[in-house]
Amino acid sequence: MYFNVVVRHNLVEEIRRMEHLSDNQSVLKTNLDAGTLLAENFQANQCVDGEYFFDDAERAKSFASVCMDFTMKLLQARLGQIDKLNSGEEFSA
């Protein structure tokens, strides 16, 4: 049994069970592996969107929480930047 954490628009969309993985899907065995892939996706795409595969339900759930925490911190940082803007000043993330 495998667990797929699906992230779209930086939000966890679903956690679903899967019986099998295809050849191009690999299991993230450790929290370090998952965190590294999350960071790599953000660096490459400015988002954490993707499908992340686990062989443990608790690790999938924990990863989903980390994703949402990451998004919340990103949102708070950008909101802080916007709040500091002067009237008429532009913003780009």
C-alpha positions as CSV (number, residue, x, y, z in Angstrom):
1,M,0.0,0.0,0.0
2,Y,1.3,3.5,-0.9
3,F,0.1,7.0,-0.1
4,N,0.1,9.8,-2.6
5,V,0.1,13.4,-1.4
6,V,-1.1,15.7,-4.2
7,V,-0.2,19.3,-4.0
8,R,-1.7,21.9,-6.3
9,H,-1.3,25.7,-6.1
10,N,0.8,25.1,-2.9
11,L,-2.2,23.5,-1.2
12,V,-2.6,19.8,-0.3
13,E,-5.4,18.7,-2.5
14,E,-5.6,15.1,-1.4
15,I,-4.0,12.2,0.3
16,R,-5.0,9.0,-1.4
17,R,-4.2,5.3,-1.1
18,M,-2.6,3.5,-4.1
19,E,-2.0,-0.2,-4.6
20,H,0.9,0.2,-7.0
21,L,3.3,2.8,-8.3
22,S,4.3,3.1,-11.9
23,D,8.0,3.0,-12.9
24,N,8.4,6.7,-12.9
25,Q,7.0,7.1,-9.3
26,S,9.4,6.7,-6.4
27,V,8.7,6.4,-2.7
28,L,10.1,9.0,-0.4
29,K,11.6,6.9,2.4
30,T,12.7,9.6,4.9
31,N,11.6,13.0,6.0
32,L,14.9,14.3,4.7
33,D,14.1,12.9,1.2
34,A,10.6,14.5,1.3
35,G,11.9,17.9,2.6
36,T,14.7,17.9,0.0
37,L,12.2,17.3,-2.9
38,L,9.9,19.9,-1.5
39,A,12.7,22.5,-1.5
40,E,13.9,21.5,-4.9
41,N,10.4,21.9,-6.4
42,F,10.0,25.3,-4.8
43,Q,13.4,26.5,-6.1
44,A,12.7,25.3,-9.6
45,N,9.1,26.3,-9.9
46,Q,8.3,28.8,-7.1
47,C,5.7,26.4,-5.8
48,V,5.6,23.0,-4.1
49,D,3.1,21.5,-6.5
50,G,3.5,17.8,-7.3
51,E,2.7,14.3,-6.3
52,Y,4.7,12.8,-3.5
53,F,4.6,9.1,-2.8
54,F,5.1,7.4,0.6
55,D,4.9,3.8,1.9
56,D,3.7,4.9,5.3
57,A,0.4,6.7,6.1
58,E,1.8,8.7,9.0
59,R,4.7,9.9,7.0
60,A,2.3,11.0,4.2
61,K,0.2,12.8,6.8
62,S,3.2,14.5,8.4
63,F,4.5,15.6,5.0
64,A,1.0,17.1,4.1
65,S,1.2,19.1,7.3
66,V,4.7,20.3,6.5
67,C,3.5,21.4,3.0
68,M,0.7,23.4,4.5
69,D,3.0,24.9,7.2
70,F,5.4,25.9,4.4
71,T,2.5,27.6,2.5
72,M,1.3,29.4,5.6
73,K,4.8,30.8,6.2
74,L,5.1,31.8,2.6
75,L,1.8,33.6,2.8
76,Q,2.7,35.4,6.0
77,A,6.0,36.6,4.6
78,R,4.4,37.9,1.4
79,L,1.6,39.5,3.4
80,G,4.2,41.3,5.5
81,Q,6.0,42.5,2.3
82,I,2.7,43.9,0.9
83,D,1.8,45.5,4.2
84,K,5.1,47.5,4.1
85,L,4.4,48.8,0.6
86,N,4.0,52.6,0.2
87,S,0.8,53.7,-1.5
88,G,1.2,53.1,-5.3
89,E,4.3,51.0,-4.9
90,E,4.5,47.8,-7.0
91,F,5.0,44.3,-5.7
92,S,6.4,41.2,-7.3
93,A,7.2,38.0,-5.6
